[in-house]
Amino acid sequence: MRKFAHVNASTIDEAVLTLTRYGGKARIIAGGTDLLGKMKDEILPAYPEALVNIKTIPGLDFIKAEDGMLKIGTLTRLEDIATNATVKGKYTALAEAAHRTASPHIREMGTIGGNICQDIRCWYYRNPHNRFPCLRKGGGRCYAIDGDNRYHSIFGGSVEGGCLAVHPSDTAPALIALDAKVKTSKRTINAEDFFHVEVIKTTVLDDDEVVTEIQVPTPAGKSAFVKFALRKSIDFPIVNCAAMITSSGRKASAARICLNAVYVKPYRATKAEEAIVGKPIDEASAEAAGSAAVSNAKPLPHNNYIVQIAKTLVKRAILACQ
């Protein structure tokens, strides 16, 4: 690794001030499970001049019920979320998403803030020494369009020219399905609006902005999270899905369904939601909702198989909310 400055922030204000001073050339570090790998492999065209350590800021690791909602500090480890009794009991989709993230060791290091802010995993983007200067690095093309696109978007791309790299987070779709908000040093953002696609960016965060807290309202219905990966432990998702279904009698009265790893940011499956509302939560209606979820799919030459997986996971997530 190259040399860089390392700043132990004692407060959020100090962290923000340091980020501002470096003018976009500093990065926040907490668990470091994503950032350090990128730095070691030198995948990006510009190496950070400084890392701002926020683990030294007290009071950012918590899970508490307050003001009618669940509040989770940005430094809360994924394993703590996965095993917390309140999260498991009322916020099932989030507990299961945290439990299915990576390996046990990484869950003991990785934080909820880092998981939603993580970078994309496209193998062209992640190739060491910036061997492929792609669109997401400010380069001229998306190499996956004509290359190996087995794990890329089935719903089209973004960034001028068409980046097809998918968003990899497991907790992101759960937070969107649960209608969560992300609190930062500047503002509070709906989880659904938090994710954004730009050169070397996956969120709407400004260069001097820090996530401080996740806020999840008490669910109106049951929630569930399902994931398909090649290995049960450590793998990033090929597809994952979270759902929250509110029922009246035996029928769904409201639904929030979110897929991830199928598009450049978490994909709210609104057509699936429309298909299940007013219907009984059963095999036939869940199958129809799954089909609706992928009705706009535009698979690439090597990833058509993802369409069927996404359809099936939507069905399973809905049935798990019975």
SVG drawing of the C-alpha trace seen along z (x, -y; Angstrom):
<svg xmlns="http://www.w3.org/2000/svg" viewBox="-60 -22 64 45">
<polyline fill="none" stroke="black" stroke-width="0.4" points="0.0,0.0 1.1,-3.6 1.5,-6.1 -1.5,-8.0 -2.4,-10.1 -4.5,-8.5 -6.7,-10.7 -8.5,-9.4 -11.6,-11.6 -13.0,-12.1 -16.3,-13.7 -18.5,-13.7 -17.7,-17.4 -14.0,-16.6 -14.5,-13.9 -16.4,-16.3 -13.8,-19.0 -11.0,-16.7 -13.0,-15.5 -13.6,-19.1 -9.9,-19.9 -8.9,-17.2 -11.4,-18.2 -12.7,-14.9 -9.3,-13.2 -10.0,-11.5 -12.1,-8.5 -14.0,-7.4 -12.8,-4.1 -14.7,-2.0 -14.5,1.8 -12.4,1.4 -13.6,4.6 -14.2,3.0 -11.9,0.0 -8.6,1.7 -9.0,4.3 -9.5,1.5 -6.4,-0.3 -4.2,2.8 -5.2,3.7 -4.9,0.0 -8.1,0.5 -8.9,-3.2 -7.2,-5.9 -6.8,-8.2 -5.4,-6.9 -6.8,-8.5 -4.5,-11.0 -6.0,-10.3 -8.3,-7.9 -10.6,-9.4 -11.1,-6.8 -14.6,-7.1 -14.2,-4.0 -12.7,-6.5 -15.9,-8.5 -17.9,-7.3 -21.6,-6.7 -22.0,-5.4 -22.4,-1.7 -26.0,-1.1 -29.3,0.6 -32.2,-1.0 -36.0,-1.5 -36.7,-5.2 -39.4,-7.7 -41.4,-4.8 -38.6,-3.5 -35.5,-1.3 -32.3,-3.3 -29.0,-1.7 -25.7,-3.5 -23.5,-3.6 -20.7,-1.7 -23.0,1.2 -21.5,4.4 -23.6,6.7 -23.3,9.6 -24.8,7.6 -27.7,6.7 -28.2,10.3 -28.3,11.6 -30.2,8.7 -33.5,10.0 -35.5,6.9 -34.3,6.9 -34.9,10.6 -38.4,10.3 -39.8,7.2 -37.4,6.4 -36.9,9.9 -35.8,8.9 -32.9,6.8 -31.8,9.5 -31.7,12.1 -30.0,9.8 -27.2,9.0 -26.9,12.7 -26.5,13.6 -23.8,11.0 -20.3,12.3 -18.6,14.6 -18.8,14.7 -15.4,13.0 -16.4,10.2 -19.7,9.7 -17.8,9.1 -15.9,6.3 -18.2,4.9 -20.6,2.1 -24.1,1.3 -22.9,-2.1 -20.1,-0.5 -22.4,2.1 -24.8,-0.4 -21.9,-2.6 -19.8,0.2 -18.5,0.0 -19.4,2.2 -17.9,5.6 -17.7,5.8 -14.5,7.7 -13.5,5.2 -13.9,2.3 -12.1,4.3 -9.2,5.5 -5.9,4.6 -3.8,1.6 -6.8,0.0 -6.2,2.4 -9.7,1.6 -10.4,-2.2 -14.2,-1.8 -17.1,-4.2 -17.4,-4.1 -13.8,-5.3 -14.4,-8.1 -13.1,-6.0 -14.5,-5.5 -16.5,-2.2 -18.2,0.5 -16.2,3.6 -19.0,5.9 -21.2,5.0 -19.1,7.1 -17.3,9.0 -18.1,11.4 -21.5,10.2 -22.6,13.2 -23.3,11.2 -24.3,7.9 -27.6,5.9 -30.7,7.5 -32.5,4.1 -30.2,2.0 -27.4,-0.4 -26.5,-3.9 -23.8,-6.5 -23.4,-7.8 -22.6,-4.9 -24.2,-2.2 -22.4,-0.9 -23.9,2.5 -22.3,3.2 -24.8,4.1 -25.1,3.0 -23.9,5.7 -25.3,4.9 -27.5,7.4 -28.8,5.0 -29.8,2.3 -32.9,4.1 -34.0,4.9 -33.8,1.3 -35.8,0.2 -38.4,2.8 -38.7,1.7 -39.0,-1.9 -36.0,-3.0 -34.2,-6.3 -30.4,-7.1 -29.4,-9.9 -26.1,-11.7 -24.1,-14.6 -26.2,-16.9 -29.7,-15.4 -32.0,-12.5 -32.6,-10.5 -35.1,-7.8 -33.2,-4.6 -34.7,-4.2 -33.2,-7.6 -29.8,-7.0 -28.3,-5.0 -27.0,-6.7 -24.8,-5.9 -22.0,-8.2 -18.2,-7.9 -16.7,-6.2 -19.9,-6.8 -22.8,-4.5 -24.6,-6.9 -25.9,-10.5 -23.4,-11.4 -21.3,-14.5 -17.5,-14.2 -17.8,-15.7 -20.9,-13.8 -20.9,-11.0 -23.6,-8.4 -24.4,-8.5 -27.6,-6.4 -30.2,-4.2 -33.8,-4.7 -36.4,-2.0 -40.1,-2.6 -42.0,0.2 -43.1,2.5 -46.8,2.5 -46.6,6.1 -44.3,9.1 -41.0,9.0 -38.5,11.5 -35.2,11.6 -34.0,14.3 -30.7,14.6 -29.1,16.7 -25.4,17.1 -23.0,19.7 -21.8,20.4 -23.9,20.0 -21.1,18.2 -19.0,15.3 -20.3,14.9 -21.9,11.7 -25.4,12.2 -26.2,13.2 -29.7,12.0 -31.3,11.1 -34.8,9.9 -36.5,8.3 -40.2,7.9 -42.6,6.4 -46.3,7.4 -49.1,5.9 -52.2,8.1 -55.9,7.6 -57.7,10.8 -55.9,13.2 -55.1,10.7 -52.2,8.3 -53.2,4.7 -49.8,3.2 -46.4,4.3 -42.8,3.1 -40.5,5.4 -36.9,4.8 -34.4,6.8 -30.7,6.2 -27.7,7.4 -29.9,7.2 -29.5,3.5 -27.0,0.7 -28.7,-0.2 -31.3,1.6 -34.4,2.3 -37.8,1.5 -40.1,4.1 -43.2,1.9 -44.9,4.2 -44.6,7.1 -46.1,4.9 -49.0,3.9 -49.6,7.6 -49.8,8.9 -51.9,6.1 -55.5,7.1 -54.6,10.8 -54.3,13.6 -50.8,14.4 -50.6,17.8 -48.6,19.8 -50.5,18.5 -50.4,14.8 -46.8,14.9 -45.9,16.6 -47.7,13.9 -45.9,11.2 -42.6,12.8 -43.4,12.7 -44.4,9.1 -41.1,8.2 -39.1,9.3 -41.5,8.2 -39.1,5.3 -36.0,7.4 -33.4,6.9 -30.9,9.6 -27.4,9.6 -26.0,12.5 -24.6,14.3 -27.0,13.6 -30.5,14.6 -30.5,17.2 -30.7,14.3 -34.2,13.5 -35.6,16.8 -33.7,16.5 -35.1,13.0 -38.6,14.2 -38.3,17.1 -36.8,15.0 -39.7,12.5 -42.1,15.4 -40.3,16.9 -40.0,13.6 -43.7,12.9 -44.6,16.4 -42.3,16.0 -44.4,13.0 -47.5,15.2"/>
</svg>
